[in-house]
Amino acid sequence: MNEVIKCIKERRSIRNFLDKKIPKEIIEEIIEAGKYAPSAEDRQPWKFIVVTKKELIQELSNEIKKQIKRILDKKRKWKKKFKELEDERLVLFLKAIANSKEDVIFYNAPLVIFIICEDEIFNDESCACCAQNMMLSAWSMGIGSCWIGFAKFLEANEEVMERLEIPEGHHISACIVFGYPAKVPKATIRKPTFIKWF
Ligand SMILES: Cc1cc2nc3c(=O)[nH]c(=O)nc-3n(C[C@H](O)[C@H](O)[C@H](O)COP(=O)(O)O)c2cc1C
């Protein structure tokens, strides 16, 4: 199988990492691969916030749990914005995350990268392409990753946004954890998809 397709098909989200740092040159290589993604109008809107400090990662993880708790405490209000909160199973899952003592947000990863961009049309799509380039290039070098959608909850705390030096008019477009895999899940079964040929 062609190497690129092999990498695409074999990549899995990794949630168990070895306690081993990723060398700076490798982090730079992953970011560089991200920058080669396509982007609307070739705007290349991505900016990167690289976090390797363990204490800061822990702090951000706790902050996300705090935000999830805040939403669950005012479920009635938030249901208007997030219809998903009507789903009791999801609510139970969120409660378990918010109350966990473990780092169930960033999975004790040694590296968290936030991809931020200005609030402009198609910037998120461009950043998602960048994120996928980063995850695939990491995988090709034996490094696992996982996109952390929960990181979006950090946007609710202005102080944290300032602490991460995310400029005004910008938002967190993607957040990915990286690390050397301690456990790799089995290959996924991809669902049959609707494909219409003309
Ligand atoms: C937009 C997005 C948000 C995600 N958020 C999370 C997350 O917060 N936590 C997590 O563990 N996985 C998260 N994931 C990873 C998915 O759960 C994972 O990609 C999916 O289960 C398929 O598994 P695979 O990546 O191994 O193919 C996210 C993935 C995407 C694309």
The ligand as an SDF file (V2000), in Angstrom:
LIG
                    3D

 31 33  0  0  0  0  0  0  0  0999 V2000
  -13.6280   17.6770   16.2130 C   0  0  0  0  0  0  0  0  0  0  0  0
  -13.1740   16.4980   17.0560 C   0  0  0  0  0  0  0  0  0  0  0  0
  -13.2700   16.5920   18.4340 C   0  0  0  0  0  0  0  0  0  0  0  0
  -12.8230   15.5330   19.2380 C   0  0  0  0  0  0  0  0  0  0  0  0
  -12.8230   15.6780   20.5940 N   0  0  0  0  0  0  0  0  0  0  0  0
  -12.3330   14.6970   21.3680 C   0  0  0  0  0  0  0  0  0  0  0  0
  -12.2030   14.8810   22.7860 C   0  0  0  0  0  0  0  0  0  0  0  0
  -12.5330   15.9360   23.3420 O   0  0  0  0  0  0  0  0  0  0  0  0
  -11.7110   13.8500   23.5100 N   0  0  0  0  0  0  0  0  0  0  0  0
  -11.3110   12.6700   22.9350 C   0  0  0  0  0  0  0  0  0  0  0  0
  -10.8600   11.7680   23.6510 O   0  0  0  0  0  0  0  0  0  0  0  0
  -11.3920   12.4780   21.5940 N   0  0  0  0  0  0  0  0  0  0  0  0
  -11.8680   13.4540   20.8050 C   0  0  0  0  0  0  0  0  0  0  0  0
  -11.8910   13.3010   19.4370 N   0  0  0  0  0  0  0  0  0  0  0  0
  -11.3790   12.0570   18.8250 C   0  0  0  0  0  0  0  0  0  0  0  0
  -12.5030   11.1590   18.3130 C   0  0  0  0  0  0  0  0  0  0  0  0
  -13.1770   10.5920   19.4090 O   0  0  0  0  0  0  0  0  0  0  0  0
  -11.8990   10.0680   17.3730 C   0  0  0  0  0  0  0  0  0  0  0  0
  -11.2950   10.6790   16.2660 O   0  0  0  0  0  0  0  0  0  0  0  0
  -12.9590    9.0850   16.9000 C   0  0  0  0  0  0  0  0  0  0  0  0
  -13.4660    8.3290   17.9490 O   0  0  0  0  0  0  0  0  0  0  0  0
  -12.4250    8.1260   15.8040 C   0  0  0  0  0  0  0  0  0  0  0  0
  -11.3090    7.3920   16.2730 O   0  0  0  0  0  0  0  0  0  0  0  0
   -9.9000    7.4410   15.5290 P   0  0  0  0  0  0  0  0  0  0  0  0
   -9.3860    8.8660   15.5670 O   0  0  0  0  0  0  0  0  0  0  0  0
   -9.0090    6.4980   16.2880 O   0  0  0  0  0  0  0  0  0  0  0  0
  -10.0980    7.0030   14.1000 O   0  0  0  0  0  0  0  0  0  0  0  0
  -12.3250   14.3400   18.6260 C   0  0  0  0  0  0  0  0  0  0  0  0
  -12.2360   14.2680   17.2270 C   0  0  0  0  0  0  0  0  0  0  0  0
  -12.6330   15.3360   16.4510 C   0  0  0  0  0  0  0  0  0  0  0  0
  -12.4740   15.2550   14.9470 C   0  0  0  0  0  0  0  0  0  0  0  0
  1  2  1  0
  2  3  1  0
  2 30  2  0
  3  4  2  0
  4  5  1  0
  4 28  1  0
  5  6  2  0
  6  7  1  0
  6 13  1  0
  7  8  2  0
  7  9  1  0
  9 10  1  0
 10 11  2  0
 10 12  1  0
 12 13  2  0
 13 14  1  0
 14 15  1  0
 14 28  1  0
 15 16  1  0
 16 17  1  0
 16 18  1  0
 18 19  1  0
 18 20  1  0
 20 21  1  0
 20 22  1  0
 22 23  1  0
 23 24  1  0
 24 25  2  0
 24 26  1  0
 24 27  1  0
 28 29  2  0
 29 30  1  0
 30 31  1  0
M  END
$$$$
